[in-house]
């Protein structure tokens, strides 16, 4: 049997429905992680995962992308950390699915939300739908014991490593092990700088941030919430 994935808290999916968008940053996804009332030795293993807080980032004058916070809480021995938060972008999920598919050919993997050429960062319905789809993908993946054995999945969920470094670490080509990469992770802001030269499915060309600001090095270093921009991010 696979891990028991706890039901999602409906509140996790409601963002900005009755509040102004400027207050969106204060809203948190509260995935249900209630412990069982049974004695600890009889407690069933569980994992709770939530995809939340989309943010807009600028690679340079022409490219922007959105990433999402992935928060995981578990009591399972399958995971190095019992609680973690990392940030990943849509193209990272595409990479993960391709990796898992190559490693488990006999398994039909869950689908990701489709790429949308008209995806708008200001359209809260589109952003919410994408977050829902990404979360459902992870929930289904975590229920499969074979997929849980892939070290790249664990690095994706619980480390700050870029995709390039995840690949190298999983192949034993880094000075640190998978366990060390996860334990040393700060669980904070994920930077895709190592993958900047790749043309991802969630990049877009644009000459303006839509913020009335010049796009300089400071703007690139400071992520902003997606709803402040009029750009699109497929």
Phi, psi and omega in degrees: 000148179274180178295148176277114178271118184294147177301147180284143172285123180307331180296341180295332186265353184262105179233127175067017184288321181236020181226157178292149184298334182297339180265007184300325184297340181277346184275135181240147175279122183252080178296143184285117183230032182295132179283156177288155179275356179290158174305152187303321183293341179256003183293133179283147177287140178218163171218135178237131183225146182216136175253125188208181173044070175293140179224145179266135178233153179242119176283318181198198182296337190248341188237134173231161174206162178247136171239169186228148177274131177249114180252131182234137176224130185204161170243012185280143176287352179291339186249142179290323179246142180274343176211135181203156174220128176225168178242133179223155179254169184303316182295335175294321177295321178299315178300314181300315181298318179297319179296313181296323180295319179293330183272347182219072187296332184276355182260135174272108184285149175297156182271154173270159172301138186295151173294135184237111181295344181252019180298124182246133180291340180267354180270099186296331178293318179294317180294317179297319179296320179293316179299318177302314181295320179294320179292317179297323176301311181294321180300318180289322178299318184290348178273357183253115182301324181294317179293328179294343181278354182276119183297333180293327176297317181292321177293323178298318186275333190228015176230162177270004185295145172288169180300318179301316181287329175299315179302313182294319180295317180297333179269002180075026183257017177241164181283351180243153178273173177300315180299318180294320180298321180287315182295326183273356180294137178277346180067027184247223185292128179267129178250129180266027186299328181291340182250018188297330184280349181277147179264096186275164181286352180246022176264157177214150175268131179200147181258357182222145179277344183077008183254357184075020181237151173285144181269095179245191184299325180294320180294325180293328184279343185249106178292148178236153178295144190300329189285354178273358185240150178261007183283167176250152182218090181292000000 
